[in-house]
């Protein structure tokens, strides 16, 4: 059960990283004010920068390591575990993931400049 909880947190982080940038793009077009929140934007940049740095340095994601440790090397057998793992993990060369993470980080950084965060007027 702990391993499944870690997997769900991992999935939430991925949703934050991928969905966050897409939300900023859509929000910028539709005038959503929350997409310019500095806390959200810098937390989002920090998350993808961490993932990209891990990939460039060849370091495994701590969430993946903790999940594997909690499972004791056994495959996910719960409904949640099976489906979330299928969504999160793909069989592809490592360089492809690294390139995707770095490209997403660069897109996030570019978006930070094109759609800058702003503090609310008081």
C-alpha positions in Angstrom: 0.0 0.0 0.0 2.9 2.4 0.7 4.4 1.6 -2.7 1.0 2.5 -4.4 0.9 5.7 -2.4 4.4 6.7 -3.6 3.3 5.8 -7.2 0.2 8.0 -6.9 2.4 10.9 -5.6 4.8 10.3 -8.5 1.9 10.5 -10.9 0.7 13.7 -9.3 4.2 15.2 -9.8 4.1 14.2 -13.5 0.7 15.8 -13.8 1.9 19.0 -12.2 4.9 19.2 -14.5 3.1 18.3 -17.8 -0.3 19.8 -17.0 1.2 22.9 -15.4 2.9 24.1 -18.5 -0.1 23.3 -20.7 -2.3 25.1 -18.2 -0.1 28.2 -18.4 -0.3 28.2 -22.2 -4.1 27.9 -22.2 -4.4 30.3 -19.3 -2.3 32.9 -21.0 -4.6 32.8 -24.0 -7.8 32.8 -22.0 -6.6 35.4 -19.4 -6.6 33.2 -16.4 -4.8 35.2 -13.7 -3.7 32.2 -11.5 -1.3 31.0 -14.2 0.8 34.1 -13.5 1.1 33.2 -9.7 4.9 33.4 -8.9 4.6 30.5 -6.3 3.1 28.2 -8.9 5.4 29.2 -11.7 8.6 28.9 -9.8 7.6 25.6 -8.1 6.7 24.3 -11.6 10.1 25.4 -13.0 11.9 23.9 -10.0 10.1 20.6 -10.4 11.0 20.1 -14.1 14.5 21.5 -13.6 15.1 18.8 -10.9 13.8 16.1 -13.2 16.0 17.3 -16.1 19.1 17.6 -13.9 18.5 14.0 -12.6 18.3 12.7 -16.1 21.4 14.6 -17.3 23.4 13.4 -14.3 22.1 9.8 -14.7 20.5 9.8 -11.3 17.4 7.7 -10.7 14.3 9.4 -9.5 14.0 9.1 -5.7 10.2 8.4 -6.0 11.0 5.4 -8.3 13.7 4.1 -6.0 11.4 4.4 -2.9 8.6 2.7 -4.7 10.8 -0.2 -5.8 12.2 -0.4 -2.3 8.7 -0.5 -0.8 7.7 -3.2 -3.2 10.7 -5.3 -2.5 11.3 -6.0 -6.2 7.8 -7.3 -6.8 5.6 -5.9 -9.6 2.6 -3.8 -8.7 -0.4 -6.1 -8.3 -3.1 -3.6 -7.1 -5.5 -2.0 -9.5 -4.0 1.5 -8.8 -0.5 0.2 -9.1 -0.9 -1.6 -12.4 -2.7 1.3 -14.1 -0.6 4.2 -12.8 2.6 2.3 -13.7 1.3 1.7 -17.3 0.7 5.4 -17.6 4.0 6.5 -16.1 6.6 4.1 -17.4 7.4 3.4 -21.0 10.0 1.2 -22.6 12.2 3.6 -24.5 15.9 4.5 -24.7 17.2 6.5 -21.7 18.5 9.3 -24.0 14.9 9.9 -25.3 13.6 10.5 -21.8 16.5 12.8 -21.1 15.9 14.8 -24.3 12.2 15.1 -23.5 12.9 16.3 -19.9 15.4 18.9 -21.0 13.1 20.1 -23.8 10.2 20.4 -21.4 12.5 22.3 -19.0 13.5 24.7 -21.8 9.9 25.2 -22.8 9.0 25.9 -19.2 11.9 28.4 -19.0 10.9 30.1 -22.3 7.3 30.3 -21.1 8.4 31.9 -17.9 9.8 34.7 -20.1 6.9 34.9 -22.5 4.2 34.7 -19.9 5.9 36.2 -16.8 4.6 35.6 -13.3 3.1 38.6 -11.6 2.2 39.5 -8.1 -1.4 40.6 -7.4 -1.9 44.3 -7.0 -2.9 45.2 -3.4 
